[in-house]
Amino acid sequence: MDKIKITMIVNKQSVEAEIEPYARLLDVLRDDFGFTGVKEGCSIGECGACTVLMNGKKVNSCMVLAAQADGCEIVTIEGIEGPDGKLHPIQEAFVEAGAVQCGFCTPGMVISSYKLLSENQDPSEDDIKEAISGNLCRCTGYKQIVDAVKLAAEKMKK
Amino acid sequence: MIRFDYKKPASIEACLDLLNYYQGKAKLFAGGTDLMVEFRAEDEKLKDIEVVIDISCIAELKFIESAGEYIRIGSCTTFAEISENPILRKYAPFFCEAGKSVGSPQIRNTGTIGGSIGTASPASDPAPPLVAMDSSLTILSSEGKRDVLLSEFIEGAYRTNIRPNELIVSIHFKKLNPEAGFSFVKLGRRKALAIARMNVAVYVETDKNGIVIDVRIVPGSCMPVTKRITEAEHMFLGQIPDYELHEAIGKKVSETMVGVTGKRWSTPYKEPVIASLVKRALNQATGIKENG
């Protein structure tokens, strides 16, 4: 099996790698490029901890072959930041609302919230629940996360 | 993880050439949402696979088009695209609902209708509305084209009659009457991400006197092959929708299910539940309020 050469834009930086044809995007992001904010939870597309944006769409990076991502633009949690290079308003809101407990689901939750708020500046509670329905959290019971997304929406309006 | 080579054909023709070359040693990869799980689990049935043919980027397989009386959907159309499509929302809203209940937003962004049909899970969400619409598949190989009814293509749980050199290109069905009643009801463990325990798709068309002139009742996840329950449909034709009648039709569907599957450990649960889901779907489609 020959390795495949791929080029992607990850968090606005062009990157190249030689990968195994059966490698998952999740592994390449973590092991080849060091984006360890992308978490491996269930590995079967249920928990959403490995969620990234691929050409602007939310995907589970454990369900995507790295070879498929050749030529694609990827955003991981490392690419989410505020205008000053510090925390993004969504991340600030997660901290302030107590939405981070063990923290393992947080990268995926933030990506899903980021995607929602980039399309809908004024989401209802149902919109928020739908947006994070592919992300599991076993600590918070979700209330603090929903509160955090509402708070983030407020912050981003300012 | 199963190890394989990776090919990404740019066209249907290039894909058919690859299938012809590799025959049974190739696996078509559309959204990958079932396959990635099986690769990782090193599923026994994939042990001879040498190459994965990624068709997710073949533009010719991604479309939803309205042509006269028919709607045709390319096999690599995702569930996200299906659930939001205005043509489908008008003529087949229960199919959009079923598409919307697949997996999670992340899964719906990659999972495709062709992949789902090819996998032939008996707990499929899109299968009941597609069978209700008597959908047919168009399948291509380098030898030619064939059209086959979805209900005949799927032969059992995870079993279809696709040949190693064939590619599902599209699925098509006749537009239904947008004024008629549609319902898709799903019972899962939770709202998102649940594999269906049971689901039902129902279509009810009445004439100006309120008499049923067309009806489709398709329960899913309760029999090896998803099909219309014609015995139950006949009970409804020529009648006026009514709560008690819906209850009786629900019982008929569950009797038919038990007739097919026999009494199993799960029957005492499934028998009343499928009856109740069918009743609920018929009530929803005809605007009759549920008791309590």
Contacts between the chains, C-beta under 8 A, distances in Angstrom:
chain1	res1	chain2	res2	distance
A	1	B	3	6.1
A	1	B	4	7.3
A	1	B	5	5.5
A	2	B	5	7.3
A	4	B	6	6.2
A	20	B	3	7.5
A	21	B	3	8.0
A	21	B	4	6.3
A	21	B	5	5.2
A	21	B	6	3.7
A	21	B	52	7.5
A	22	B	1	5.7
A	22	B	2	6.8
A	22	B	3	5.2
A	22	B	4	5.3
A	22	B	6	7.3
A	22	B	39	6.9
A	22	B	52	7.6
A	24	B	1	7.8
A	24	B	36	7.2
A	43	B	40	6.0
A	44	B	36	7.9
A	44	B	37	4.8
A	44	B	40	7.3
A	45	B	33	5.7
A	45	B	36	7.1
A	45	B	37	6.8
A	45	B	103	7.0
A	45	B	104	7.8
A	45	B	106	7.1
A	45	B	107	5.8
A	46	B	104	7.6
A	46	B	193	5.5
A	48	B	104	6.7
A	48	B	106	6.2
A	51	B	106	5.9
A	57	B	80	7.8
A	57	B	109	4.6
A	58	B	105	5.8
A	58	B	106	5.1
A	58	B	109	5.9
A	59	B	106	5.5
A	59	B	109	5.6
A	59	B	110	5.6
A	60	B	106	4.7
A	60	B	107	7.1
A	60	B	110	7.8
A	62	B	36	6.8
A	63	B	31	7.9
A	63	B	32	5.6
A	63	B	33	5.4
A	63	B	36	4.7
A	63	B	106	7.6
A	63	B	107	7.4
A	63	B	110	6.2
A	64	B	32	6.7
A	64	B	36	7.7
A	64	B	110	6.9
A	65	B	6	6.7
A	65	B	29	7.5
A	65	B	32	6.7
A	65	B	36	7.7
A	65	B	52	7.4
A	65	B	54	7.0
A	67	B	6	4.6
A	67	B	8	7.1
A	67	B	54	7.0
A	68	B	8	7.8
A	68	B	32	7.6
A	68	B	54	6.0
A	68	B	56	6.4
A	68	B	57	7.8
A	112	B	105	7.5
A	130	B	105	7.3
A	131	B	105	7.0
A	133	B	104	5.7
A	133	B	105	6.5
A	133	B	191	7.0
A	133	B	192	3.5
A	133	B	193	7.3
A	134	B	103	7.3
A	134	B	104	2.7
A	134	B	105	5.0
A	134	B	106	4.4
A	134	B	107	6.8
A	134	B	192	6.4
A	134	B	193	6.7
A	135	B	104	8.0
